[in-house]
Amino acid sequence: MIDFIQSHGFVVLVCGWLLTNAISTMPTPRDNSSQFYEWFFKFAQATGGAIPRLLAIYQPAAFNALTGQTVKTTIPPNPPVAAGEAASK
């Protein structure tokens, strides 16, 4: 599966774009909607939102192509230091 994604990256990108756009066009559940549709709507919205977030973290170029947004690379802050270690420095 990984080999397919790596060799057909553009196709996977287009399929992901179509999937997220299809999810975003789903109508909001109404009072008379079935419980299954309410569940499916929430599940699809959560999944559709997770795809671009994962792309932003692991493949910034793909995220940029999918959404048009750029991701700035950040440098993580220094880890916290215990009080005893800070005094010895």
Secondary structure as GFF3:
##gff-version 3
##sequence-region A 1 89
A	DSSP	alpha_helix	2	7	.	.	.	ID=ss1
A	DSSP	alpha_helix	9	24	.	.	.	ID=ss2
A	DSSP	alpha_helix	35	58	.	.	.	ID=ss3
A	DSSP	alpha_helix	60	67	.	.	.	ID=ss4
A	DSSP	alpha_helix	83	88	.	.	.	ID=ss5
###
